[in-house]
Amino acid sequence: QVQVVESGGGFVQPGGSLRLTCEASINFNEINVVGWNRRTPGGQDEMVATITIGGNTIYSPSVKGRFTISRDDSKNTAFLQMNNLRPRDTATYFCSLSHRSGRAYYWGQGIQVTVSS
């Protein structure tokens, strides 16, 4: 069973930064796309950012220029660097992994990020 674990969340004031980490028990060379997604307190789901095995990235317009997604396949780890955080970034953040076969999709349990003064 593949395990996906997020870490690095917490409480931060507006304008602050956090770095989320996603670690998995699967070889990242088998993962085509790593994604970060979030669910707001109101229950709205949003794709935040994705990165392919080739390094191509896509960002939600709401975070572009502030967040950076990256992956280290040698460590089976992905990251989401979040700068200039805003209260509307408050959400539970989830890491998702899309297997290259297209037949498997893995999710972490989520981690809370709260931005408030």
Backbone bond lengths (Angstrom), bond angles and torsions (degrees), N, CA, C in turn:
res aa  C-N    CA-C-N  psi(-1)  N-CA   C-N-CA  omega(-1)  CA-C   N-CA-C  phi
1 Q - - - 1.452 - - 1.525 108.90 -
2 V 1.312 116.27 128.95 1.459 120.76 -178.78 1.524 109.55 -79.32
3 Q 1.316 115.26 132.20 1.461 120.60 176.64 1.519 109.51 -109.50
4 V 1.306 114.55 136.37 1.461 121.86 178.05 1.523 107.33 -126.55
5 V 1.309 116.83 124.83 1.461 120.62 -174.04 1.524 109.88 -129.66
6 E 1.330 115.22 125.20 1.461 120.62 175.55 1.531 109.86 -96.66
7 S 1.298 115.87 150.25 1.460 121.46 175.24 1.529 108.86 -150.58
8 G 1.328 114.65 167.94 1.455 119.88 175.41 1.515 115.54 99.88
9 G 1.313 117.21 -0.13 1.457 119.75 179.17 1.516 111.43 -76.14
10 G 1.322 115.37 -177.17 1.453 119.44 178.35 1.509 111.78 151.69
11 F 1.321 114.02 -157.53 1.458 122.21 -177.18 1.532 108.99 -108.11
12 V 1.323 115.13 134.83 1.463 119.05 179.90 1.519 108.66 -146.83
13 Q 1.303 116.35 151.15 1.460 120.61 176.94 1.528 110.49 -81.42
14 P 1.317 116.46 156.64 1.475 119.04 177.26 1.528 111.29 -54.01
15 G 1.313 114.15 137.52 1.457 120.24 -176.82 1.520 114.01 91.80
16 G 1.310 115.82 -10.81 1.451 120.26 -178.83 1.519 113.13 -81.31
17 S 1.324 114.80 -178.60 1.465 121.90 -177.31 1.519 111.19 -130.26
18 L 1.301 114.67 151.10 1.459 122.77 171.06 1.516 108.19 -142.78
19 R 1.312 115.05 153.58 1.455 120.21 175.68 1.517 108.63 -124.18
20 L 1.315 116.46 114.93 1.449 121.39 177.66 1.524 109.57 -89.07
21 T 1.321 115.26 143.92 1.459 122.31 177.70 1.520 109.35 -122.20
22 C 1.314 115.11 139.46 1.471 122.17 176.55 1.524 107.21 -122.60
23 E 1.306 115.60 117.01 1.458 121.18 177.38 1.515 109.47 -115.30
24 A 1.339 115.34 140.56 1.463 118.83 -177.07 1.513 110.75 -134.47
25 S 1.324 114.66 158.29 1.462 121.10 -179.03 1.526 111.13 -94.30
26 I 1.322 117.23 20.06 1.461 121.88 178.42 1.517 108.44 -121.60
27 N 1.315 115.64 148.76 1.451 120.73 178.05 1.526 109.27 -66.34
28 F 1.310 115.69 121.72 1.457 120.51 -177.01 1.528 112.72 -65.27
29 N 1.314 117.22 -14.30 1.467 119.25 174.83 1.531 110.74 -68.29
30 E 1.331 116.48 -14.28 1.462 121.19 176.40 1.534 111.68 -93.02
31 I 1.323 116.48 -5.01 1.464 121.10 -174.58 1.523 110.12 -102.25
32 N 1.328 114.97 115.46 1.456 119.65 -179.27 1.536 111.24 -73.57
33 V 1.312 115.95 -47.95 1.463 119.77 -175.91 1.522 109.90 -131.26
34 V 1.315 115.08 131.92 1.464 122.05 170.03 1.526 107.42 -106.36
35 G 1.305 115.56 133.46 1.453 119.12 -179.62 1.515 112.57 -129.24
36 W 1.302 115.00 150.69 1.465 121.40 168.57 1.530 106.80 -115.04
37 N 1.301 114.43 130.68 1.456 121.94 -178.97 1.523 107.90 -129.42
38 R 1.318 117.02 162.17 1.452 118.31 178.33 1.524 111.35 -143.46
39 R 1.323 113.99 153.70 1.469 121.71 175.69 1.514 107.11 -124.10
40 T 1.313 115.63 122.11 1.449 120.96 -178.09 1.528 110.95 -76.45
41 P 1.321 117.73 165.64 1.470 119.68 177.01 1.525 112.65 -58.12
42 G 1.324 116.08 -25.47 1.453 119.83 177.55 1.510 114.06 -83.00
43 G 1.334 116.22 -0.82 1.454 119.99 175.90 1.518 114.99 92.29
44 Q 1.334 116.87 8.41 1.466 119.52 -179.79 1.522 109.85 -84.18
45 D 1.330 115.31 132.19 1.465 121.24 179.01 1.522 109.99 -98.78
46 E 1.321 114.89 142.11 1.464 119.66 -179.25 1.516 110.09 -146.05
47 M 1.315 115.95 135.62 1.460 119.79 170.19 1.518 107.24 -77.06
48 V 1.300 118.02 124.45 1.462 122.44 -176.73 1.519 110.79 -90.64
49 A 1.334 115.93 -51.16 1.459 120.26 -177.07 1.522 109.29 -163.74
50 T 1.330 114.90 151.40 1.456 120.90 174.35 1.516 109.72 -135.86
51 I 1.327 114.83 154.99 1.453 120.79 176.06 1.520 108.29 -141.88
52 T 1.329 116.01 132.96 1.455 120.17 179.60 1.524 110.71 -88.17
53 I 1.312 115.53 171.44 1.464 120.28 178.44 1.530 110.42 -63.38
54 G 1.325 115.69 -23.84 1.455 119.89 177.42 1.516 114.02 -86.32
55 G 1.328 116.09 -3.11 1.457 120.34 176.58 1.519 115.06 94.27
56 N 1.316 117.28 5.10 1.464 119.71 178.16 1.524 109.61 -75.81
57 T 1.316 116.26 135.69 1.466 121.15 -175.01 1.523 111.57 -120.94
58 I 1.312 113.70 150.90 1.464 122.10 173.77 1.523 106.98 -134.99
59 Y 1.322 115.93 138.08 1.461 120.55 179.83 1.525 110.57 -126.31
60 S 1.317 114.27 148.15 1.447 119.17 169.05 1.529 108.30 -65.81
61 P 1.325 118.31 142.42 1.475 119.71 177.84 1.527 112.79 -56.51
62 S 1.316 116.40 -27.22 1.464 119.52 -177.07 1.524 113.15 -71.90
63 V 1.340 117.83 -16.35 1.466 120.06 -178.10 1.517 112.91 -121.63
64 K 1.314 117.13 -9.34 1.457 120.41 -176.75 1.520 110.69 -58.33
65 G 1.325 114.69 132.76 1.454 120.37 -177.99 1.518 113.88 90.83
66 R 1.331 116.17 -13.95 1.471 120.56 179.29 1.523 111.87 -114.78
67 F 1.329 116.83 -33.33 1.466 121.97 -178.04 1.524 109.66 -108.79
68 T 1.324 114.96 148.89 1.460 121.26 176.00 1.518 109.60 -134.17
69 I 1.319 115.96 124.58 1.456 121.46 176.80 1.518 108.86 -98.38
70 S 1.324 116.01 142.82 1.456 120.67 177.20 1.523 108.58 -150.67
71 R 1.309 115.19 167.41 1.462 120.46 178.60 1.510 108.73 -144.93
72 D 1.334 114.93 148.07 1.457 122.82 175.04 1.512 106.47 -123.98
73 D 1.315 115.84 93.94 1.455 119.61 -174.58 1.526 112.21 -65.78
74 S 1.297 118.61 -24.97 1.463 120.99 179.18 1.528 111.35 -68.28
75 K 1.346 115.78 -20.30 1.468 120.52 -179.31 1.532 111.75 -115.79
76 N 1.330 116.40 6.76 1.476 120.07 -179.91 1.528 110.70 52.83
77 T 1.311 114.50 46.16 1.460 120.83 -172.72 1.529 109.97 -138.08
78 A 1.318 114.36 146.30 1.458 120.65 174.35 1.521 108.60 -131.16
79 F 1.334 114.86 160.77 1.451 119.75 -175.53 1.522 110.75 -136.16
80 L 1.308 114.27 155.67 1.460 120.36 170.24 1.524 106.60 -134.52
81 Q 1.317 115.36 105.43 1.456 120.48 176.20 1.523 108.09 -85.78
82 M 1.312 115.56 121.87 1.467 120.88 -176.60 1.519 109.15 -117.30
83 N 1.311 115.66 115.50 1.463 121.78 179.38 1.520 110.37 -114.79
84 N 1.312 114.94 161.06 1.462 121.33 178.04 1.535 110.50 49.71
85 L 1.310 115.28 50.14 1.457 120.38 -176.78 1.523 111.51 -65.44
86 R 1.320 113.91 146.72 1.467 122.13 -178.22 1.518 109.37 -122.66
87 P 1.322 117.77 156.64 1.469 118.93 178.61 1.528 113.12 -54.67
88 R 1.321 117.55 -32.80 1.471 119.01 -179.63 1.527 112.80 -72.94
89 D 1.337 117.26 -5.77 1.465 120.32 172.82 1.527 111.43 -82.19
90 T 1.325 116.48 -6.53 1.464 119.80 177.95 1.516 110.05 -60.06
91 A 1.319 115.34 124.32 1.463 120.25 -175.96 1.520 109.28 -176.32
92 T 1.320 114.70 171.84 1.455 120.95 166.57 1.513 107.61 -93.90
93 Y 1.315 116.13 125.91 1.461 121.88 -175.70 1.528 109.78 -102.89
94 F 1.308 114.45 134.36 1.460 121.48 -177.73 1.526 110.17 -122.17
95 C 1.301 114.58 139.82 1.460 121.15 173.19 1.527 107.99 -97.00
96 S 1.323 116.37 137.76 1.462 120.77 178.81 1.518 109.30 -130.59
97 L 1.320 114.84 143.70 1.459 121.67 -179.26 1.520 109.53 -125.16
98 S 1.319 116.45 127.90 1.468 121.11 177.47 1.517 108.90 -105.77
99 H 1.326 115.91 116.63 1.457 120.35 -179.17 1.528 110.35 -67.64
100 R 1.314 116.46 146.23 1.456 121.01 -175.85 1.522 112.99 -63.55
101 S 1.356 116.65 -20.16 1.462 120.14 178.20 1.523 111.31 -71.61
102 G 1.322 116.09 -18.67 1.453 119.46 -174.74 1.512 113.45 77.54
103 R 1.307 116.90 6.85 1.463 121.38 -174.13 1.521 112.61 -113.28
104 A 1.302 117.05 -1.06 1.460 118.57 -179.01 1.516 109.28 -141.83
105 Y 1.300 113.62 146.09 1.465 121.17 -176.00 1.519 106.51 -144.66
106 Y 1.315 116.43 127.53 1.460 120.31 -174.59 1.518 110.44 -121.05
107 W 1.333 114.67 143.34 1.467 120.90 -179.28 1.518 110.42 -128.11
108 G 1.322 115.11 148.27 1.458 119.74 170.55 1.516 110.12 -85.12
109 Q 1.317 115.31 178.47 1.457 120.56 -176.85 1.524 112.02 -84.63
110 G 1.318 116.32 -11.51 1.456 120.81 178.44 1.514 112.55 95.05
111 I 1.336 114.76 153.86 1.452 120.25 178.28 1.520 108.67 -142.64
112 Q 1.308 115.09 141.47 1.456 120.37 -173.87 1.520 111.39 -84.89
113 V 1.325 115.03 135.72 1.457 123.11 171.08 1.526 106.97 -124.25
114 T 1.314 115.56 124.41 1.459 121.07 179.87 1.517 109.21 -123.27
115 V 1.313 115.57 124.54 1.460 121.86 179.54 1.528 107.82 -116.06
116 S 1.317 115.15 113.91 1.458 119.10 -175.41 1.518 110.33 -159.33
117 S 1.315 115.42 150.02 1.454 119.44 175.70 1.528 109.95 -95.88
